[in-house]
């Protein structure tokens, strides 16, 4: 088993519907971290009531799934699937992790879990994501897992008076199955 697979196995995913209320509410603290907000479309601080409404909206929407991500029984972030389309078997996805675990390879581990979940038990054929252009590390990580750049929305996000592009990336189940062995293989220096 690869190091990446071992690390991915240390992450536990808890569906929002099964999550204790205190952990679902604690997710707001992670959403409000500067490093998380900087890469989101909504980059202002999220208040308690707004967070509760967001959680309620996710719970009530069959086209959305949210998983709380734990590492060694500690809440470290979230994995989200949205725009789930059962007819065309596709969805969008996103994730975020607390700054406290950055640099430990857990982003890659979570991406592995997300892809296996999407093309496994969720039964999807296509997974899409959007990344703001300045987030080059995440764009490179997605491409390392086989995501293909499918397009770019020019001047799509206005931040601090400057417009930024958003990259559109996607991967199919067939592409994931073909690249998975190489994507999770341990890299040697």
N, C-alpha and C positions, 0 to 999 in steps of 0.2 A: 504494500500500500504506500502511496506517495505521501510526502509530508503535507502537501496541500489537502489531500483527501483526509488525512488524520486530523488536520486542523479544522476542516469543515465539519467533521464528525463531533467536534467539541462544541459547536454552536447548536443551541436548541432554539427551535422556532415555535412560538406559541400564537395560535390564531387569536385575533382580537376577541372573538366570541368566547374564548376560553381563558382569557387573561384576567387576572385580578384587577379590580378597578384602580387600586393604588399604583400598579405598574403602568396601566394604560394612561393614567394621569401623569405619572412621572416621565413618560415619553416626551411631554412638553418641554422639560428641561433640556433634553437632547436636541429637540427641534429648534430651541432658542439659542443653542451654542453658535457663536460667531462663525465657526468653520462650517457648520451645517447650513445656516441661513445664507451664507455667502454664495452657495451653489444652488439655491432654490429660486424658483420664480418669485415666491413671496419671501422677501428677505427682511421684513420688519419683525419685531418681536411679537410673539403670539401670546395673547392673554388667556387666562384660565377658561373663561366662557367660550371664547372662540375655539379653543382646543376641545372642549366638551362637545360643541356643535360639530366639529370636524369628526370626532370619534363616532358620534351618533350617525352622521351622514355615511361614514364608511360602513358601520354596522348594518344600516338600512339599505345599502346599495348592493344588489346581487352581482353587479359588474365590478366590484372592488373586493380585494382581500388584503388584509393587513396582518402581518406577523410581527410580534415583538421578538427581538433577537436577544438571546442571553448567552453569556460566556462565563463559565464557572458560576452559574446561577445568578449572575449580575446582569441587569438590563444594560445593553450597550447600543441599541439602535432599533431600526425597523426595516422590514422588507415589504414593499407594497406592489400589488398587481392591480391595475386599473384598466378600464375600457375592455374588460374581458368579454369576448364575443364567442359564444359557444357555437354559433353557426359556422363562422369562418375559422374557429379555433386559434384565435390570436388575442394578444393582450399587450399592454404597455407595462413597464416595470420601473421601479426606482428603489434605492436604498439609502440609508444614512447610518453612520456610526458615530458614537461619541469620540471626541478628540483624545480621550484617555486611552483608547486602544489603537490609535493610528500608529502605523509603522510596524505592526505585528503580523501583517499578512492576513488580517481578518477580513478585509475588503475582498480580497481574492477568494478567501474561503467562503464568504457569504455569496459571492457571485456563482461559485460552483454549486452551492446549495440551491440558489435561485433557479439556475438553468436545469438542474436535475428535477426540481419540483415542477417547474413549468412544463417540461417535456415528459415528465413522469406522471404523477398523480393528477395534475391539472389537465393533462391530455391536450396541451396546446401544440400547434404546428408552427407558430410564429410568435416571436417575442420582440418587442420594439422598445426603444428608449430614446430620450432626448437629453443632450448634455450641452450646457452653455460652453461656448468656444474656449474660454479661459481655463476650463477644467481639463487640461491636456492629459494629466495623469490618469483620470478616469476614462477618457476616450481611448488612450493606449491600452488600459487594462481590458476594456470591453473588446477591443480589436484582438487582443491576445487570447481571448476566449472564443474568437471566431465571428464576432459581430462585424457586419459589413456596413460601411458608411453608405447610406441610401439617399442622403440629401442634406441640404443645409437651408435653414430658414434665416435669410439675411436680415440683419438689423431687427431681430425678433424680441430682444430684451433690452429695456432701457434701465441703466443702472448708473447713478451719479451723473446724469446728463449725457451719458455715452451709450450708443446702441451697440449691441453685441449679437453675433450670430449664434444659432443653436444647431448643433449637429444631430441628424436623425440616423440612428443605427438600428439594425435588425439582424436577427438570426433565425433560421428555421430549425426544426427538429432534426432534419436530415443533416444539415450542416453541423449541428452540435454533436450528433453521434459520430460523424466523421472526424471531427477535431478533438473530441473529448480526451482520448488517450494522450495526445501530444500536449494538450492544454494543462493537464494535471501532472504531467511527468515532472519529476524533480529536475531542476536546472543545476548543472554542474558548472563551476567557475572555469 
